[in-house]
Amino acid sequence: MKKFSIAIHGGAGTILKSNMTSEKEAAYRSALKTALGLGQDVLKNEGTALDAVEQAVRYMEDCPLFNAGRGSVYNALGGHEMDAAFMDGNGMNAGAVAAIRNIKNPISLARKIMEQSEHVFLVGDGAMEFARMHGLDFVEDDYFHNEHRYQQWQRIKDSARFQLDHSEEQKDKKFGTVGAVALDSYGNIAAATSTGGMTNKKFGRVGDSPIIGVGTYANNETCAISCTGSGEYFMRNVVAYDVSCLMEYKGLSLEAAAHEVIHDKLKKIGGGGGLIAVDALGNISMPFNTKGMYRAFALSDGQWGIGIYNDPINIMQ
Amino acid sequence: MKKFSIAIHGGAGTILKSNMTSEKEAAYRSALKTALGLGQDVLKNEGTALDAVEQAVRYMEDCPLFNAGRGSVYNALGGHEMDAAFMDGNGMNAGAVAAIRNIKNPISLARKIMEQSEHVFLVGDGAMEFARMHGLDFVEDDYFHNEHRYQQWQRIKDSARFQLDHSEEQKDKKFGTVGAVALDSYGNIAAATSTGGMTNKKFGRVGDSPIIGVGTYANNETCAISCTGSGEYFMRNVVAYDVSCLMEYKGLSLEAAAHEVIHDKLKKIGGGGGLIAVDALGNISMPFNTKGMYRAFALSDGQWGIGIYNDPINIMQ
């Protein structure tokens, strides 16, 4: 069997054991394991990296635990606006959407744009019109209703009336995003990222997730990357492509490049977050400079692991 | 007097002498000269690169000759949607907007977001709400009416009903964007880009112009860049940041890096267009792989020039 690898994340930030109940932790671990397993099954059955990352991200979009798809946070108008991006390392085609509503799986829309249009990036109503024409699943507003997220929004919605979003999530430095990267048995890599943005967000703010080269990037020659963190800092540092350039132009390994970008360059400007990365040899890197990052990985040799806090992952076989 | 430099562009593409009347050519040259002069005056008077690029781009936004601001093309709904980005190489802060309407000078909104918000990228109605709160100039729809652009749209609007925008401009491979980059006497560099998009564009398509690291980038350590071209290819190649990385990680000069990105890497995937670039030493590079690019430059030693077609610029003193 040829090598394959997959890594997923469900967001980074101030994720502390002290704030977690064992039930909640078990729920996150179980969801990560299921998402990982879906991607892993695709790869085991000689499916493509494209299908593996899409399946893993779709599951996390459907799971209310993560801030993406169904679990998206409330924006300032009490609605749910989502962003997503998809990139194929083989040929480096890409698709992305921002500020979309009522789409069940934004990641599948991003992939559809990549595959069925000449465009890379569609936003708002226009992106939704494209989704309708291509038969994507639409859901009603109440699909996204979640009592916990709603209360979270109620507590802060008035305080931020005249300022840009100082959301509870932001104060907590918890960045809700999901993503997946994979290498398939054909030697191709792919990346996918999806997010529900920031609680109480205003002004049509778009973060790094849907920006090709920033929150999402894939190139068979270097790496596939999905980021999670303080989007504005990630954008200014062009994070995902920076990892790729450090590998291509400076000859760094995936691990060294990803470490430099997250622990040196991003930290230097005050940016918090992390990323997951895979290269064409199947190496995986999952650095983050926050207290935790929901993450999991699996390799074709049977090794796998799930991590939440800032301690080494217990590797299983 | 300390060194300064400025370069501007008004779009790249199939710009042929055979399609140009001498009146039209003179109008373009005159507009480029005025825009250049506005930026140059700021720099001569020890103003900042930020002010220089903003003034030059504002002039081109106000001039109906260029596809940005007032001269923006018609989208599929017969309206005008604009994108813009601004980046400060000193501290690498940035601001960008996409899918905005009725804003007289999108570049000034991008700068306002950079300076007055924690965010980098705002889109659609939310971006316009931010503009209203910060006192940006709004204009009515008829401000953007231009008989030539309107006829251009009328000729193609029905043909593209069920497909993504194969606009006349795209067939022509003419990419309407304006931009400016500058080095000021304090050693700081800045970049600004503004566009009205593609004729008859649909689906909320956003191109490379407002994407930090793709159509616009500035970093005092490397270069300031503004691009114009086939946005989708520029996005997949993360063009602006790629020039910066080739300089920072591979040690290339500005000229060599810009050449490699436009003439080798972009051409290889079939992408057409160009860019203008300045580095912290005041060097300027203006490569393009199309038949022409509206462009001009000026240096503190008095040299300046204006070019349209694919032949060397006649340098004046």
Interface residues (C-beta under 8 A of the other chain):
Chain A: M92 N93 A94 A98 A99 S117 E118 H119 V120 F121 L122 V123 G124 D125 G126 A127 E129 F130 F162 L164 K202 F203 G204 R205 V206 G207 I211 I212 G213 V214 Y217 G231 E232 M235 R236 N237 V238 Y241 D242 C245 L246 Y249 K250 I269
Chain B: M92 N93 A94 A98 A99 S117 E118 H119 V120 F121 L122 V123 G124 D125 G126 A127 E129 F130 M133 L164 K202 F203 G204 R205 V206 G207 I211 I212 G213 V214 Y217 G231 E232 M235 R236 N237 V238 Y241 D242 C245 L246 Y249 K250 I269
